[in-house]
Amino acid sequence: MRLRMCQALLGAAEAQALQAEGDALAEGIAPEAVQAAHTVAFVEAGATEGPAPLMFLQARAMSLFAAINQLEPDPRAIVSDPVLAAAAEAAAGLAGLLHFRYEAATGGNEAEAEKRLAEAGRLLQQAADQISDVFEMAARLRRPGSPN
């Protein structure tokens, strides 16, 4: 229950932060100033030294993966959203890539780190392939006589 409450609070805070970031950029606030606000998140999370920033980023990537999967329809459905599927694969791949970097920074298990890197590469390649499929689908839709 505590984890659910923490995730709900984190989700609400991140939604507000994203809205504020979008508003700031729309109002002409310099991207560097927006980036400085992101730095505050690392400082407040105690993630500024050693491998802590990597763990913080990996957790964010894992949260992003989970959030995308909440948007995706039932995996048993006949049709899924190819954009969300690619985004989920990319988020999972990013989390794995950051985990590999964390293991490298902390001197972790080398064999396990290499397995994670290979899996991250596979997931990122899969995401790239799915993005190519989305481009092909978009090109078909733009052709004369296509439905839509």
C-alpha positions in Angstrom: 0.0 0.0 0.0 2.8 2.4 0.8 4.4 1.8 -2.6 1.1 2.6 -4.3 0.7 5.8 -2.4 4.3 6.8 -3.2 3.8 6.1 -6.9 0.5 8.0 -6.9 2.2 11.0 -5.3 5.1 10.8 -7.7 2.8 10.5 -10.6 0.8 13.6 -9.5 4.0 15.6 -8.9 5.5 14.6 -12.3 2.3 15.5 -14.1 2.4 19.0 -12.5 6.1 19.3 -13.3 5.5 18.4 -16.9 2.7 20.9 -17.2 4.9 23.6 -15.6 7.8 22.8 -17.9 5.5 23.0 -21.0 4.1 26.3 -19.7 7.6 27.7 -19.1 8.8 26.8 -22.5 5.6 28.2 -24.1 6.2 31.5 -22.2 9.7 31.7 -23.7 11.7 30.6 -20.6 15.1 29.5 -21.8 15.6 25.8 -22.0 18.7 26.2 -19.8 16.5 27.5 -17.0 14.1 24.6 -17.4 17.1 22.2 -17.2 18.2 24.0 -14.0 14.8 23.1 -12.5 15.5 19.4 -13.4 18.7 19.7 -11.5 16.7 20.5 -8.4 15.0 17.1 -8.6 18.4 15.3 -8.5 19.5 17.4 -5.6 16.3 16.9 -3.6 16.5 13.2 -4.3 20.0 13.1 -3.0 21.2 11.9 -6.4 24.1 14.1 -7.2 27.2 12.0 -6.4 28.5 8.6 -7.3 26.2 6.2 -9.0 23.0 7.7 -7.4 22.1 9.8 -10.5 22.2 6.6 -12.6 19.9 4.8 -10.2 17.6 7.8 -10.2 17.4 7.9 -14.0 16.9 4.2 -14.2 14.0 4.4 -11.8 12.5 7.2 -13.9 12.8 5.1 -17.1 11.2 2.1 -15.3 8.3 4.4 -14.2 7.9 5.7 -17.7 7.7 2.1 -19.0 5.0 1.2 -16.4 3.1 4.4 -17.2 3.2 3.7 -21.0 1.9 0.2 -20.4 -1.0 1.6 -18.5 -2.0 3.4 -21.7 -1.6 0.4 -23.9 -4.7 -1.7 -24.4 -5.1 -5.2 -23.1 -2.1 -7.3 -24.5 -4.7 -9.9 -25.7 -6.3 -7.3 -27.9 -6.1 -7.9 -31.6 -4.7 -4.4 -32.3 -2.2 -2.5 -30.2 -1.0 1.1 -30.5 2.4 0.8 -32.4 3.6 4.2 -31.1 3.0 3.2 -27.5 4.5 -0.2 -28.1 7.7 1.4 -29.5 7.8 3.9 -26.6 7.4 1.1 -24.0 10.3 -0.9 -25.7 12.4 2.2 -25.8 11.8 3.0 -22.1 12.6 -0.6 -21.1 15.7 -0.5 -23.2 16.8 2.9 -21.6 16.2 1.4 -18.1 18.4 -1.5 -19.0 21.1 0.7 -20.6 21.2 2.8 -17.4 21.3 -0.3 -15.3 24.4 -1.5 -17.3 26.0 1.9 -16.7 25.2 1.7 -13.0 26.8 -1.7 -12.8 29.9 -0.5 -14.6 30.1 2.6 -12.3 29.8 0.5 -9.1 32.0 -2.4 -10.2 29.1 -4.8 -10.2 28.8 -8.3 -11.7 30.4 -8.0 -15.1 28.6 -11.0 -16.6 25.2 -9.7 -15.3 26.0 -6.2 -16.6 26.8 -7.6 -20.1 23.5 -9.6 -20.1 21.6 -6.4 -19.2 23.4 -4.5 -22.0 22.5 -7.2 -24.5 18.9 -7.1 -23.4 18.8 -3.3 -23.6 20.3 -3.4 -27.1 17.6 -5.9 -28.1 14.8 -3.8 -26.7 16.2 -0.6 -28.3 16.6 -2.3 -31.6 13.0 -3.6 -31.3 11.8 -0.1 -30.6 13.7 1.2 -33.7 12.1 -1.5 -35.8 8.7 -0.6 -34.5 9.3 3.1 -35.3 10.2 2.1 -38.8 6.9 0.3 -39.1 5.1 3.4 -37.9 6.9 5.4 -40.6 5.8 2.9 -43.2 2.2 2.9 -41.9 2.2 6.7 -42.1 3.5 6.6 -45.7 0.8 4.2 -46.7 -1.9 6.5 -45.2 -0.5 9.4 -47.2 -0.8 7.6 -50.5 -3.7 8.7 -52.8 -6.7 6.4 -52.5 -5.7 5.1 -49.1 -8.5 5.0 -46.4 -8.4 8.1 -44.2 
